[in-house]
Amino acid sequence: MTDQSKTNTVSIIVPVYNVELYLEKCLLSLVNQTLQDIEIIVVNDGSTDGSQTIIDGFSAEFPSKIKAFTKENGGLSDARNFGIDHASGDYLGFVDSDDYVSDKMFEEMLNLAVKHNAEMVICNIQKVDEHGNVTQKLTQIPNMPEKIDLEKNFSVFSDLSYFACNKLFRRELFQTKRFKKGVHFEDIQLIPQLLLECKTLAQTQNFHYQYLERTNSISKTHTEKGLDILKAVEDVETEFQKSSYSNKLNELKNFQILEGVYTFLAYLAFVKDENLFKIMSKKLRDFMQERNVKFKDILIYNRFDRNYLLSLPLKKKIYYLLYFSGLYGVLKRLL
């Protein structure tokens, strides 16, 4: 139980690596939070650009809010874990250093955590371009109330988008868990495990988190790193079997379909190397066969109480249907 008679504090962890063009906007959005009881833990993960100069400026101007650290480069997970280890807040939040948030984000989310005794609080996300224009709105749980009892509404487990950055976590969730180092898709690997430790979630329908789609990151070639998605799902499966929700096998299967199939295929679409595409496709087929996930299961999979495939844009529908029809040649010519 959270002691509601005392002031609850929030630590916001910001890993920084070569983001001098975006860092000021990010940190401004954090020091200007309406919530006063916050500490902003800025972890410079071995940046080689001017990021440290920006951090130094904010540390000097806001010494009571900014706690700045510098470490050798170890990757996103390592920087977040470093921040967790140095945080003193009752609740933890994560903000990527090229993104920014609304000024009321952490006040509203903390209020919801305390009001509902929730271990995790979720807000909506907006994708924005480098000019601040909204390019996409990502509503997280449109079909659920503000307070979510997980035992009664466990469909959330297979509906939720597992970003770390649009959530507020009770500190105790990290007592024995950390982000996995040296992997990609660390959020898919860890956040579902944290959810399995929860009894109550809370959410706001406000779009507090602004996720920057950088033009230089959209065109990156995808590689075998995408296989980390399947490994992440495997790690979650292991924890699922130990959890108090281990009997909810239908939701586990839906999680396997959303993250192991749809998320993996969304990544695979941008793998340009034909041989690697075939190798990764084989890994996906093995993944599905081992879990008895059939084409029919994928076609009828529902998310937020509606058919997922039918809810997708036409181009994505065509991609998935061609893929599962085995028309790889046609597919590669279209991509």
Sequence and secondary structure as in RCSB ss.txt:
>XXXX:A:sequence
MTDQSKTNTVSIIVPVYNVELYLEKCLLSLVNQTLQDIEIIVVNDGSTDGSQTIIDGFSAEFPSKIKAFTKENGG
LSDARNFGIDHASGDYLGFVDSDDYVSDKMFEEMLNLAVKHNAEMVICNIQKVDEHGNVTQKLTQIPNMPEKIDL
EKNFSVFSDLSYFACNKLFRRELFQTKRFKKGVHFEDIQLIPQLLLECKTLAQTQNFHYQYLERTNSISKTHTEK
GLDILKAVEDVETEFQKSSYSNKLNELKNFQILEGVYTFLAYLAFVKDENLFKIMSKKLRDFMQERNVKFKDILI
YNRFDRNYLLSLPLKKKIYYLLYFSGLYGVLKRLL
>XXXX:A:secstr
   TTS   EEEEEEESS TTTHHHHHHHHHT S  SEEEEEEEES  SSHHHHHHHHHHH TTTEEEEEE    
HHHHHHHHHHT   SEEEE  TT EE TTHHHHHHHHHHHHT SEEE  EEEE TTS EEEEE S TTS SEEET
TT TTHHHH    STTEEEEGGGGSS    TT S HHHHHHHHHHTT SEEEE  S  EEEE  HHHHT    GG
GHHHHHHHHHHHHHHHHSTTTT HHHHHHHIIIIIIIIHHHHHTT   HHHHHHHHHHHHHHHHHTT  HHHHHH
 EETTEEHHHHS HHHHHHHHHHHTT HHHHHHH 
